[in-house]
Amino acid sequence: MRKTFEPQLTLGCTPIEEVVIPIKTKSHLPALAAALKYIYINPEWNQRIFALLSSKMRDGKKDTGRKGMSLWEIFVLAQVRLCQNISYDELHFISNDSELVRGIMGVLPTDFSAGKQYKYQNIYDNVTLLDDELLKEINDVIVEVGHQVFKKKGKTAEGEVALQCKTDSFVVETDTHFPTDYNLLWDSARKCIDTADYLCNEGSLRGWRKSKEWRKSLKGLMRMVGKTSNGGGKNKAERLQKATTTYLTKARTLEKKVTISLKNYRPLTNKELLATLSLEYYHKMLTLHIDLLERRLIKKETIPHQEKTFSIFQPYTEFIKKGKLHPNVEIGKKLAITSDQYHLIIDWQIAENQTDNQLTLPIANRLAQKYDIESLSLDRGFSDMEDKKLLESFIPQVIMPKKGKLSTEEKTLESAPAFKRLKNKHSAVESNINELEHRGLDRCPNRTRKTFDSYIGLAITAYNLHKIGRELQGQMLEKQKAKKQKSYRQAA
């Protein structure tokens, strides 16, 4: 039976309320711990967050069985992983050896015992339960916490914070190599060989005794095509066509062999069935890339972008050109984020083969439903004059520089002091993006689309908690300084 959290004092453990947070440090972990502690000791916030976590992890399940990790422990470890941008191995080590993290989780022993110990697989299985939809709801609560902590000017008559929003996009890279049709053909071929070899060892498939020779031969031919394509010298076109023809001949022979194996094989166990389904998928990818390679290098065709696949392992991967000098091409998924004047990320959206200006209206509509928006600034990539007119109907100030040549009226509008002030503030979103990349959004190590989406959500919630924690540390430091000055005055 999984518990939400343990509000009562656990015998032999330091209460979370008494955990000391380091203040004079630039380390990221104490800032995160400060925000987590603030949420835990305030019932207004912990009840809402744990209600969300409980709805995902406990609803529909019986209150019986072994006691697993509490929701609080899962939440803390998930945030630590992305705040520190570390692997599960590092998280496993920290969970058992960091006094600060164990104190915030409420499992730091007061005696000389080791206390509760976590296993790697237990951490991995529980942290991956958090999904993208749940994390967006949790982030809305965290943003409210942040707005309470950041006691600054800019409140409306109703007492709500009027937000100055900034939207921009960047690419979160997937964990894949640079895609070419010949190395994707090799990926498909080697996975066909490996999966067939597994079915020979674990099942009743026969005829794959020479799997190592297949791998060695195909890899050598793939490298020859790559070397010829990237190199120079005399008669390059003829040499490239010859190398490609040899490579394709070998790949077709493999494709026929896999076809025969799939036709004659009948799986007997669930493991064999899953392996057979994988083999069918890799066989499909093998057939596809044989066709693409032949069309491009033998028939000299130009392959339409929509027909290409950029990773056989992460098929959702996109080949993105953002018009930048470096890098000129990025392999991953485009992520649009919106931050406010307190540098909190209040909204995010993963683009699905969409340009920036196709994201503008969905983002603005979501923001307007949740918050009181004073202004929304975007860069030229989001520019669309029809969208701007619609946005101005429900957002007071829309900063959307126009692409191309400006008319006299447009020049006057974009040179106005209010427009220039908010346009200059827009660059702050670039620093938000840079920090998000340090929270793990430079390259996602997760392999499936579900875990890719949840990885982004965890990185953004960890980022927001880190920002809140930094502010809390600053407030605690100011209180300490004021207390010292008061004692000096009293002594004088």
PyMOL commands that set and color helices and strands:
alter all, ss='L'
color gray80, all
select helices_A, chain A and resi 16-18+28-41+43-57+71-84+88-97+99-105+120-127+132-149+181-202+211-230+236-264+270-298+305-307+356-358+360-370+380-382+385-391+408-414+417-425+428-441+449-491
alter helices_A, ss='H'
color red, helices_A
select strands_A, chain A and resi 162-174+318-320+330-339+345-350+372-377+397-399+443-444
alter strands_A, ss='S'
color yellow, strands_A
deselect
rebuild
show_as cartoon
